[in-house]
Amino acid sequence: MDSRPVGRAAVRRAFVAAWQADPDVQWLKGQHFVQGEFAISQ
């Protein structure tokens, strides 16, 4: 992906694209952080 998805629809499309590119992708034991309107998952 070349750019950061902005908005709910764009994030949804990015996740769909991730699973289409690699159907076995998994996020196990993830960590999630939220600060105001900024969020990150690793």
N, C-alpha and C positions, 0 to 999 in steps of 0.2 A: 504494500500500500504506500502510495507516494505522499499522502497528506493525512492530516488528522481529521477524523469524521466529526462533524458538528451537527448536533440535533439528533433526536431519537431515530428518525428514519435513516439517517446516514450511518449511525452506529449499528442499527439492525442490518443494513446492507453490508457493512464491514464484517460482521460476524458470519453472515451467510457466505460471503466470499472466502472467509478463513476456512470454513468447513468444506466448501467446494474444492478449495485448493488442497486441503489435507483432511480427509474425512476421519482420520484417526486422532486428530488434535484433541488434547486434554489439558485442562487446567486443574491440577491437583494441589492441595495444600496451599492455595492462594492466600495472599495477604491483600487487604483492601484498606485504603485510607481515603477519608473525605475531609476536606477543609472548605467550608462554605460551598461554593458552586464547583469546586475543583475536586475531582476524584481520580484515584489511580489504583490499578490492580496489577500486582506482579506475581 
